[in-house]
């Protein structure tokens, strides 16, 4: 079996002194990383963790957390990075079907472990300076429990889906899948051994594999920040060491608009990777101005299959709109109707993806796995189309499509129009229940700092570019849009905060 971990072991043998990880309190070589991985795996086995057991990591991003994930995999167990911002009921809803054997946490809070019936160990020195092995020393509160239910020794990692429309599910990635995926990302994102990737996104998101695992696959360096904080990012950029930057458009916009951002902060960056920017048309141009040496890379992906389409740097030089890119090598993308039949090129349908590294299924959720599977491919739940050159464009999530008076309204189309208005800084369009129309189109807008927004002016702006049924019936002016931990607009929360406005 080909394992991602084998690549890290090779780096430790052949380039032991090369820098692998940087975080807030330390910097570590590949040799130090591999030693920490092996010692952590041994410690977990001593606790009673068996191959195929699930081990939950409830830790802040940093070198100890990343090494712990790898240590779990090296022990033959399955790593489950947890969103530590979840409430106890939310965390339990996600983890209960996984039947974890052990929980690794920063604090000895026994509430979640007791409710799950699993063991608990803490890493009390995780945030302290010192050798990585010292920072990963375990204090055992309760040893690993017997892990009931199904065991899959091919599984390496379980990543929770977003959960913005219901309970999150655990997408299972095998050792082989992580290896293939990291290799693809390293090639398609043009990562070099000499690169230093500045990373401030969560570890419970597929981005940790897309960005951090791929950087280490290349033998590069991952600089890990515990969260997105403009000042901390600026401090790191000011050193001139980072050569790559990844972030959700919302986070990158906040960085560019920080009063402390200057030319020196963009000087060392040679690649900037970002997600979809459908509602921020001017965003790529702002990135190019802020990072003049950098080339931009964007794409499309999901927790279930990772990044599967890319617009690479050399494809953006002529300014032609290429959407979210073409399928990367090895990936098939189809656009299908409700019956699963291919639609004509240029027509909107559901995006269907088949990738060599896609998830093996949702852990302990066979019905949801079957509902997502389609003849070996995965139903994404996204609506999109392929243009004549095979580039993918999105029309939004199928669940977000608004049906108003029998007409389909794609929020992205309306967002694109509103975002072009000079008063608008950010926008999100969503559907609200309506007794007459079934749903009505509504929009939440955030004005530029220090400026206002005229809803009547926005309405006239939309009427000039959109059919009447697409024009929002209500505009909500907000100070900020609610965000998920992955820095995406949380439309479920948005509907709640605007419901009685």
N, C-alpha and C positions, 0 to 999 in steps of 0.2 A: 504494500500500500504506500503510495506517495503521500508524504506528509509535509505540510507547511513548515513544521518544526525542524525538519531535516535541513532546510535552507539556513535557519538560524544557527544550527550546529555547525554547518559548513563555514559560515562566516566566522564563528568563534575559533575554528581551527586554522583557517587560512588568513584571516585578518583580525587577530585577537585584540589588537590595540586600536582598531578603528572605532570612532564614536558611534554608538547606537542610539542612546537615549539622553535627552536633556529634560529636566523638569525644574520646578521652582527652587529646589534645594540641592540638586546634584546633577552630575554628568557621568555617564557610564559607557564602557566599551562593550563590544560584542562578547568578549570573554567574561566580563562581569555579569552581563545579562544572562549568558548561558549558565553560569555557575548558580545564579539566583534561581533560574528556572528549575534546574536539577534539584537544588536543595528544597525548593518549595514543593516539588512533586514528591520528594521523599517524606517531607513533613505531612503532607496530605495522606499518603499511604499509611503513615504511622497513626494517623487519627482514625483510620478505618475506612477511608474512601476507596472504593473498588472500581475497576474498569466499568465504564458505562454509567456510573453514578453522575447525578447532576450536582454541580457545586456553584452556588450563587455568589457573585462578588458585588457587595454593596459598598463600593469605595469610590472616592473622587478620582477623576482622571489624573494620571501621573505614572512615573516609572514603576512603583510597586504594584499598582493595579494592572498595568500591562503585563508585567512579569508574572503576576498571579494568574492571569488568564492563560498564559502559555504554560505555567506550572500545572494548572489543572489539566490541560490537554496532555502534557508530558506524563502525568499520572494515569492516563488512560480514561480520565473522567471527561465530563462535558461541561464546558464553561458557560455560565449564564450571567452576563453583566446586567446589573439591575439599575434602573433609573431611581436614584436615591431621593428624588423629589416626590415620588409617589407616596400617597398616604398608605397606612397599614391595610385598609380594605382593598385599595387598588393593587398594591404589591401582592397581596394574598391571591386576588383573582387571577393574576398572571401566573404566579408560581405554583399554586396548588395542583394544577394538572401535571406539572413537571415532577412532583414528588422528590424534591431535592434531598440529598443526604447531608449536605453541609452548607452553612452560610458563613461567608467571610465578610466581616464588617469592620468599620473604623471604631465603633463604640460598642460596649457590651450591653446593648439594648436587646433583651431577650424576647420582646413582644412578638416579632415576626417569626423568629425561629421556633418559639413555643407554639404559635398558631399552626405553623407548618409541620411541627413534629420532627425537625431536623437538628443536627448539631450546630454549634455556634463557636467560631473562633474569631479573635480580633487581631488586628495589626496595629498595636498601640504606637509604634514608632514610624508609621508610614509617611508622615509629613515631616519627620525630623531629618536633619542632614546626617550624612554618613554613608557607609557602604550599603549597596542595595540589599545585600543579604541581611544586614542588621535592620533595615527598614521593613523587611518582610517577615521578621520574626513573629511567630504566632503565639498568642496567649489563648489557651483552650478554655472555653467556658463549659461547653459540653461536647463530647466527641461525636463523630459522624453517626447518624442513625442508620438503621437498615433502610435502604432505598427501595421501596416496593415498586412493583409495576415493571414495565418494559425497560430493558437495557439495550443500548445500541453502541457497541464498542467502535463502530466506524464514525460515530458522531463526535464532533470536536467542539461545537459552539451552538448555542441557541440564542437567537436575536429576536427580541420582541418587536412585533409590528406596532405601528403608531398608536392604535387604540383610540383614535379620535372619534370613531363612530360606534364603539362598543369595547368589550374586553379585548386586550391585546392577546395575540396568539404568538407562540414561540416557533419561529422558522428555524429548522434544523439544518446546519451546515456540517458536512463531513470533512475529515482531514484532507481528503483528495480534492474536494470542492474548494477549500480555502487555498490550497496550493495552486490550482488552475486559475482561480480568480485573481490571486495576487500577481501571478505571472502576466495575466491579461492586463491588469491595471498598470503594472509597471511599464509595460510596452506602450499601451495606448496613451498614458499620461506622460510619457517621455521622462521617466525618473532615472537619474544617474546615481552612481555610487557616491559622488561628491555632493549630492543635494542635501540640504537641511530643510525639512518640512515643518512649518509652524502649524500646530494643530490645536484648536480650542473647541472642537465639537465633542458631543458625548461619546462614551464608550459603549453605550447600550444601543447604538445606531449602526447600521451597515457601513457608515462612513469610516468607522475604525478599521474595518478590513480594507475598504477601498483606498484609504489614504495611508494609514499607519502601517498596516501589514504590507502594502505594496512598497512603501519606502524602505522598510527593512528587508524585503525580498531583494531589492536592488543593492543592498549593502549601504544605504544612505543613513541619515540621522533623523530621528523624529524628536522634535522639540514640543513637549506636551504641556499645555496650560490647563489648569483645573476647570476653567469655565471661560466663556467669552467675557472679557473685560478690556475695554478700549485702551486704558492706560497700560495694562500689562502687555497687550499686543504691540503697542507703540514702543514700549521699552525693549521688547525683543527685536523688533525691526530696526531699532536704532543701533543695535550692535553690528549690523551689517552681515550677520551670519546666515539668517534664513535666506534661502534661494527659492522657496516655493510657499504658496499660501493657498489655503482652502477655506471656504466658508459659504454659508447660505447667503443669498443676496442681501437679506435684511441685516445680517451681521456686518457684511462688508460695507454696506452703505453707511451704517453707524460709524464704522471706522473712518471712512473717507470724510464724514461730516464732523468728526471730532476736531475741536479748535487746535489741538496740538499736532494734527497730522501735517507733515511737511514733506518736501522733496526728498529729504534724507531717508525717510521711512520706506520709500519705494525703490530706493536705488539698487538694492542687492537682489530683488525678486526677479526671477527669469520666467516663472510660470505661475499663473493664477487660475485655479480651478473653481468653478462656481456652478450652481444648479440652474434650474429654469428661471428665466427672467421675463416671462410673458407680460407681467403687469408693470415692468419697469423698462420701457423701451430704450432709454438713454443710458442704462446702466453699463453695458460693455464699453461705451465711449468714455465714461467716467473712469472705469478701471484702467483703460489704456493711458489716459492722461496721468493718473496717479502712479502707475507703475510703468514708466516709459520703456524699460528694458524687457518687460515681460510679454510673453505671448499668452493668449487666453485659451482655456480649454473648458468646454461645457459638455453636458450629456444628459442621459436619462437612465434612471434605474429605480429599483425598489428593494425592500428587505428580502423578498423571496428569491431574487435572482441577481442582485447587485447591479452594477453599471453595465448596460448592454448596448448603449448607443453613445457615440462621441462625435463632437465637432472638434477636431484636433487643431493645433495652432496654425498649421500651414493652410487649413481650409477656410480661415477667416480673413485672409489678407486682402481679398478683393471686395469685401463688404457685402457680399451676397448673403441673403438670409437662408441659412441652412438648418433652421429649426434646432432640434436637439441632436442632429447627427444621423449617420448611418449605422447599422448594426456593426459591432466590432467583430473581428474574425472569430468564427465558430458559433455565432449567434444568429438565430432566425427570428425575425419580427414580422408578424402578419397582422392585418387589420380585418376584423371579422364582424358579421352582424350577430343578432341575438341567437340565430340558429347555428353559429359557428362557421358560416360560409364566408369566404373572402369577398370583400367589397371592392368595387372598381377603384383604381388608383385615383387618389384625390378625395375620395369619399370618407366620411367620418364613421368610425366603428370602434370596437374595443381592441386595445392593443394586446396581442397574444405573443408571448415570448418563450423561446426554447433556448437554453444555454447549457453548455457542458457542466457548469458549476452550480446550477440552480439548486435551491433547497431540496432536501429529500422529503419534506413534508412539514406540517405543523405538529409538534410533539404532542402526542396523546389526544389529538383532535382529528380523528379519521374522517368525520363528516365534512369538516371545513377543508381538509386536504382534498377530498374528492370533489368538492364544489369548485375548488380553484384549478384543479387539473383539467387539461383538455388534450387528450391524445399525446401525452408526453410533454406538452407545453404548459405554461402557467398563464391563467387569466389575470391580467394586471388590475382590472377595475378602472383603468384609465381609458379615456376616449381620445382618439387621435387619427391622423391620416398620414399616408406616405405620398410625397410629391413625385414628380416624374423622374427625378434623379435618385429616388429611394431614401430621401432624408425624412426623418420622423418629425412630425409637428403634433403638439398636444392641443386638445380642445377642452381638457379638464377631467376631473374624476367623474365616472359614471354616476356616482351617488350625489355629486354636486350639480349635475345637470338640472336646470330648472324647467319644468313643464308648466307654462302659464297659458291658460285658455287653449290648451291642446298644442301649443307651439313649443318647440325645443329652443332653449336659450343656453348657450355655453358661456359660463361666467368669464372665461379668459378673454373672449371676444369683447365683452363689455368692459372688462378691466383695462384692456389695451387702449380703448377709446378714452376712457376717463383719465388714464395715466398721462395722456398727452396734454391734458389741460394744465396751463402753467401754475394754477393755484394748488395742484394736487401733489403731495409728496408720496403717499402710499394709498393703495385702494384694495378693497376686497369686495367682490360681488357674491351674493348668496340668495337663496330662495327662502321666502317666508310664507307660512300658511295663509291662504286667502279664501274666504267663503264663496266668492264669486268665480275667481280664476283658478282655483286649486292651489296655485302658488303665484306669488308676485315677486318681481325682481326688486331687490334692495341693494344698496351699496353703502359701505362704510369707507370714509375717506379721512386721511390725516393730512392737514395742510402743511406747507413748508413752515419751518420754525419762524415765529414772529409774524405770520401772515394768516389771513382768514380764507374761508371758502364760501362762495355764494351758491347755495343749492340750486336756485333758479337758473343761474348761469351755467352750472354743470348740466342741468336738464336740457337746456337749449343746445349746449355743446353736443350732447348725446343724440338729440333729435336730428342734428345735421349729418350724423354718420351712421345711425342705426334705425332699423325698423321700429315702429312705435311700440310693439310688444316687448322689445329688448331694453327699452329705456327704463331705468330704475324708477319705481314709483315713490321711493323714499330714499333720501340721502342722510346718513348718520355721520355727523362730524365728531371724530374722536381724537383724543390726545395721542393714542397709540393703538395699534391692532393687537389683540391677544395672540400670543405665540405659543407653540408647542416647545418642549425642551430642545427640539432639533431646529428651532428658529424658523418654523414655517407657520403661516397663519392658521390659527385654530378656529375653523369656521363653526364648529359646534359651540365653542365658547362665545364666538361672535354673535350667533343667533340668540344666545341667552342674554348677553349684555345689551342687545338692542331690542329685545322682545317688547319691553314696555316703554321704550324711549319715544 
